[in-house]
Amino acid sequence: MHFDVFNGDADGIIALVQLRLAQPKESILVTGVKRDINLVEQVDVSTASSMTVLDISMEKNTEALNKVLAHNIPTFYVDHHRTGDIPVSEWLTTIINTDANTCTSLLINEHLNGQFAYWAIAAAFGDNMNLSATSLANKLGLSEEQQAQLKALGIYVNYNGYGATIEDLHYPPAELFKLLVQFENPFDLINDKHSVFTSLEKAYQEDMLKVKQAEILADETKCKVIVLPDEAWARRISGVLGNDLANQSPNKAHAVFTENADGSYRVSLRAPLSNKQGADTICVQFPTGGGRSAAAGINYLPAELVSKFIETVKLYY
């Protein structure tokens, strides 16, 4: 049995959409909310015949990956996050690029020679890689209106991935993948008024109207930090709000704190768009932190470490 293991955000889902449109395959889907990245350990090595892993940090899955490889299970691993030490194994094939201006869907697009490039553009926009997305779109001759449509699609799919649990999401990521993969051309999805695109658009707009409730914890030359309440709508918008703020003030780092039920904070950090590095370096200094150079996060930041986190961001940038 083949296992498809993928991040529940736009990049992970759309990377798999491209791959399965090009190479249809029955598989067991292993995914979760965006922050649920310890996914390889869910693969049953006693039944797995092969495995694909997309948009999941190898560094956070090293032990489980080594277990899979020890059972001689062919594994195709594509990612742009921190890797740690990449295992040396004849059973492992990788496409890894941690450059801040690429994402897993763009790597899959190159792997497939641009077969489903419109999907890759949507994913890149969703991952807030606007320059890379626009560059590819311009090469393909897409109009500004078409680019705006793909950008909206990417943002909505990415928005759906944020939450503490699957119950916070409008669609479980595995279900959303199944809905998207029915469309070879994302414009057919966008133009279908009864599609998931329309329902996510409505939900996204409703949640973003509530951002006025956000508390500004810090707003300085190099850093802005806002706090959202312990509510499902806040958890859903935490990531896309960080991207939105980063686009508004590209020379600032932005952190969105969302209150957890235990009094700690879930943190979403965006490096300045003018200096897309260091977010992962900052976040890994704190327990439960991780990510990539341009965007990273912390699942549980204790309240007593909030000041230290803000000072760390200010000093870094």
N, C-alpha and C positions, 0 to 999 in steps of 0.2 A: 504494500500500500504506500502511495506517495503522500508526503506531508508538505503542505504549503504553509510556511510560517512567515507572518508579515505584520508590520506595524499597522495599527488601526487608524492612522491618519491618511491624508490625501496621498502622500508620497508612497507609503507602503501599499495601500489599496490599489492605486493606479499603476504602480509598478507591476503588480500581479495581474491587473486587467490586461495590460499590454502583453505580458508573457503568455497568458492563457488564451488570448485572442490569436496569437501567433502559434502557440503550441498547446492546443486543447488537451486537458488531462484530468481524469477523475482524481480527486485528492481529498484528504482530510484537512480542513482549514483550521489553523491555529493562530489566533489573533486576540485582541482585547482593546481596551482603551489606550490612548496614545502613550501614556506613561507605563503601561504594562509591557515591559520589554524583556523580562526573564521568561521568554516563551519557548526556547528550544528544549527546556527541561520537561515540557508537556508532550514531547514526541515520544511515542511508545517504541522503543528500540526493538522490542520483540516482534512487532508487526510491520515496522517501517522497511520499505524496500529502497526508498530514495527520499531526498529532502531538498526543498528550496527554501532559502531564508532571505527575506527582503526587508531592508530598512530597519534592521535591528542591530544594536551595538554588539559587536563580537566580544568586546571587552567584558560586557555584562553577561555573556553566555558561554564563556570559555570552557568551564567545567562540563556543562551539558553538551557542548559541541564535541569536546574530546571523547565523551562517552559514546556519542553517535558514531564518530569516526572509528572508535575502537571496535565497533560492531560491523565495520566494513560497509557502511551505508553511504553510497554516493551522495555528495552534498554540493549544491550550487549556492554560493553565498554572495549577495550583492548588497553593498552598503556604503554610506558616506560618513558614518560616525567613528568615534574612537575605537581602535581595534584591539589594543593591547598586543600581546605576542600572537601572531597568526600561526596556528598549528601547521606543521609540515606533514602532509599526508597525501598519498596517492588518491584518496577518496574525496579530497576537497578541491573544488574549483572556485576561484574567487574573482570578483570584480570589485575592487575596493579603491575608492578615491575620496579622501577627506578634504579636498579643496572646498573652501567656503562657498563657492559659486556653482556647485553641482549638487545633485540629489540622486537618490536611487532611481527614480523614474527616468531621469536624463541618462543615467548609465545604462538602463535597460533599453532606452531608445537607441543609443549607440550600438548596443549588442544586437538589436533587431534591425539595424540599418534604416532606422526611421520609418518602420512599417506602420506604426500607430503614433506618429509624432504629435498629432493634435492632443491626444491624451497626455503625452509627456509635458506639453506646454501647460495644460491645466494643472498638473501636479506641481510643476515648478512654481507657478503662480501661487498655488496653495501653500507651498513651503516658503513663501515670501522671497523667492529668487527671481525677482521681477526683471532684472537686467538679462539674466540667462533665458528666461521665458520669452521676453520681447525679442531678443536676438534671434532665437530659433523661429519665432513666429514671423519675423520680418523676412527671414531667409525663405520661408514657405509662401510669402506673399499674402499673409492674412491681413485683412483690413483692421482698423482700430476697433470697429464694432465687434468683429469676430474675436479679437484679442480680449476685449472687455467681457465677452460672454464666457470665454475659457477661464479668464481670471475669476469671474464670479463662481463658476463651477468648482474650481480648485479651492477657493476660500470656503465654500459651503461644505464640501467633503471634508476639508481639514477641520472646520468648526465642529462637525459631527463627532470627531474623534476625542474631543476633550471632555473629561469627566472623571470623577473618582471611581465610579463603577459603571458597568454597562447600563444600569438603570438610569443614569444621568443622560445617556445619549438618546437621540431620536431613532437611530437605527443601529443595531449591533453591527460592528464592522464586517463580520462575515456575511451578514445579510445584505449590507450595502454593496459589497463586492459583487454578489450574485446579481444584484439589480443593475449595476453599471456594466458588467461584462456582457450583457445582452446587446450592447450597442457598439458596433465597430467604429462608428463615427460619433464623437461626443456631441456634435451639433444636432444630431437626431434626438439625442436625449434632451438637450436644452430646449428644443422646439416642441417637445411633447408636453402639453399642458397638464397631463395627468402623471407625469414622471416624478421621480424622487427629487429632481432638480427643483421643481416648483414648490414642493412641500418643504425642502430644506431652506429655500430662499425665504419663505414666509417665516419660518421659525427663527432663522438668523436675524432677520430684521426686527422681529419682536424682542429678541434677547438683547440686541445691541441698543435698543431704546432705553434699557434699564441701566446703562453705563453711568448715567448721571449720578447714581447712588454711590459711585466709587469715592473712597477717601484718598486724598493725596498725602502720602506719608513723607515724601521728599521730592523736591523739584529744584535741582541745581544745574550748573552749567553742563556737567558731563553725565548726569544721572537723574532719572525720574522713577519714583516708586509709587504705585497706587495699590490700594487694598480693596478687595471685593469680599462680600459676605459669604457665609457658609450656606449657599443656596445652589440648587442645580443649575439655574441660568448662569450664575457667575462662574461655575466650574466649566460650563460649556464655552464661554466666550474668552476665557483667560488667555488662550494661545493666540487666537485671531486678534484680540485686543492688543496684545503685545506687538504683533506685526503691524497693526494699524498705527500705533503710537510711534513705532520705529520709522515708518514711512513719513510721518508728519514731522519728526525731528531727527533727521538722519545722523546728526553729530552727537546724539545722546545715547547712552545705554538705558534700557527700560526694563523694569521688573514689575510684574504683576503678582501680588500676593493674594492668594485666596484662602480664607480661613478654613481650617479643618475642624472637625467636631471635637478633637482633643485639645484645641487651643493652639496647635502648631499651624504652620502655613505651608501651602503648596505654592512653589515659586516658579514662575516662567520668566526667564531672563533672555533679553535680546541684546546682542552687541550692537554698537552703533553701525549703521549701514555704511558709514564712511570708513569704518575700521572693523571689519567683520571677523574678529578673532577674540579669543579669551573667555568666551562665555562658559565653555566646558572647564577651562582651567580654574575659573572662579567657583563653579558649582561643585566640582569634585572635592573641594576643600571642606565641604560640609557633608555629614552623613546623608545618604539617599540621594546624593547629587550626581548628575551625569548629563550627557548630551554631546553637542558638537560645537565647533569654534564660534559659529555665528548665533546659535540658539541652544540654550540648555535649561536645565531646571533642577529643582529639589522637591522631592515628594513630601518630606516632613521637616520643615525648619522650625526648631523650637523657638518660642517667643523670645527667650533670653538671648538668642543669637541673631535677632533681627538687626540690631545696631551694628554688630560685627559684619554681617553680610553687606549692609549698605556701605560701610566704611571700606570693605574689601573692593566693592565695585568702583567706588570713587577713586581709590588709590590706583586701581589697575588702569583706568582710562584717563 
